[in-house]
């Protein structure tokens, strides 16, 4: 697994592990229980919509569209994967699994 450094003002850098999405990933259980992919990631990673907008540049209306089953672009997947410390391929896999479960 890869590491990414997280910097907070006035604190030492914290290494965060980039975790690939697989059946053992905490988000996978939410998706298996029928959660929408966005809800599963938001719930597990505790990410408010305002933080997504601020950290990724994805607008609030677009986040709402994604939450209403709009198909994310490759660029959006890359930005969200970086935010949630996973791989773009893993995030795409979670989206596909959630869509298949519907």
C-alpha positions in Angstrom: 0.0 0.0 0.0 1.1 3.5 -0.8 1.4 6.3 1.7 0.3 9.9 1.4 1.3 12.7 3.7 -1.5 14.7 5.4 -0.4 18.2 6.6 -2.3 20.1 9.2 -1.3 23.6 10.2 0.9 23.5 13.3 1.1 19.7 13.4 3.6 17.1 12.3 2.8 15.5 8.9 0.7 12.3 9.3 1.2 9.4 6.9 -2.1 8.1 5.5 -2.1 4.8 3.7 -3.7 4.6 0.3 -5.9 1.6 0.6 -7.1 -0.2 -2.5 -10.8 -1.1 -2.6 -11.5 -4.8 -2.2 -14.0 -7.0 -0.4 -12.3 -6.3 3.0 -12.5 -2.5 2.6 -14.8 -1.0 5.2 -16.8 0.7 2.4 -17.5 -2.7 0.8 -19.7 -3.8 3.6 -21.9 -0.7 3.2 -22.3 -1.3 -0.5 -23.0 -5.0 0.2 -25.8 -3.8 2.5 -27.3 -1.8 -0.3 -25.9 1.7 0.3 -25.4 4.0 -2.6 -21.7 4.3 -3.4 -21.6 8.0 -2.4 -23.3 7.3 0.9 -21.0 4.4 1.7 -17.9 6.5 1.1 -19.2 9.5 2.9 -20.3 7.5 5.9 -17.0 5.5 6.2 -14.7 8.5 5.5 -16.8 11.0 7.5 -16.6 13.6 4.6 -19.1 16.4 4.6 -20.2 17.6 1.2 -18.6 21.1 1.8 -15.3 19.4 2.4 -15.6 17.5 -0.9 -16.3 20.8 -2.7 -13.4 22.5 -1.0 -10.8 19.7 -1.4 -11.7 18.5 -4.9 -13.2 21.5 -6.6 -16.4 19.4 -7.5 -19.3 21.8 -7.1 -22.1 21.2 -4.6 -24.7 20.8 -7.4 -22.5 18.2 -9.1 -22.1 16.3 -5.8 -25.9 16.2 -5.5 -26.1 14.9 -9.1 -23.5 12.1 -8.3 -25.6 11.3 -5.2 -28.6 11.0 -7.5 -26.9 8.4 -9.7 -25.1 10.6 -12.3 -22.1 8.9 -13.8 -18.9 10.4 -12.5 -16.2 11.5 -14.9 -12.7 10.1 -14.9 -11.5 13.4 -13.4 -14.1 13.3 -10.6 -13.1 9.7 -9.8 -9.5 10.6 -9.6 -10.2 13.6 -7.3 -12.5 11.6 -5.0 -10.2 8.7 -4.8 -7.3 11.0 -3.7 -9.6 12.5 -1.1 -10.6 9.2 0.3 -7.1 7.6 0.1 -8.0 4.9 -2.4 -7.1 4.2 -6.0 -9.2 5.5 -8.9 -9.6 1.8 -10.0 -10.9 0.9 -6.5 -13.4 3.7 -6.4 -14.7 2.8 -9.9 -15.0 -0.8 -8.7 -17.1 0.3 -5.7 -19.3 2.4 -8.0 -19.9 -0.6 -10.3 -20.6 -2.9 -7.4 -23.2 -0.5 -6.0 -24.8 0.0 -9.4 -25.0 -3.8 -9.9 -26.6 -4.2 -6.5 -29.5 -1.9 -7.4 
